[in-house]
Amino acid sequence: MYSHYKTNETSPLKVTPEDIYMQDAAIFAATLGLSHPWQITSVSFAKDAKRMDISVEFSGGSVLSCPKCGKEGNSMCTETECWFHDDFFRYQTYLHARVPCPECTCCGAFQVERPWSRKGSRFTLIQ
């Protein structure tokens, strides 16, 4: 890992590990199609094993609307899901997601869209 990048010969730009993490998280979030209220909470690499683990959470307090009637749903619980991709940035990747379980007072329970599971994404639900 580089401790800094040079912007020119006389003026180095200092980059902290936190900066690199934020850049990586932003790249991964964009690739996964994440936007508010989804956020990456951690990324870890096992370089020798060619494995990456990404943790994703749904921001608390977000408004969830029923896809059938449009009413605001209540989310009292969350489920933890694990998704797998065999070649995400050349790593076997496990995406660990804390997903809300919303319920509409009129229509009952409904699913929240998971951006990483869109058609063609190659992430597979394994747990």
C-alpha angles and dihedrals in degrees: 000000000000119000092204144002122224116235090186137339096281105032118057118194109225114223121190125207087252090057091052091048091051091049092049092046091050092050092048092046091052092047091049091048093241122164134155124339090029117075138173110242099181144001124195132180132204098193097186092049091042088231131140127188120199122187118205130186137186111236113250117243094032117144113246116198123202109248090217105047104008095235119142111266128216120233113197099158143030134213127213115228130184121209127187133210119181097207115023106152086341093301131107098245133204115195112200111198132186102209126189120236102216125190129201117215089223106034104026128229119357137185124252115226113256107206094202091059095060118130112289096016094115093217111135125199108239102166 
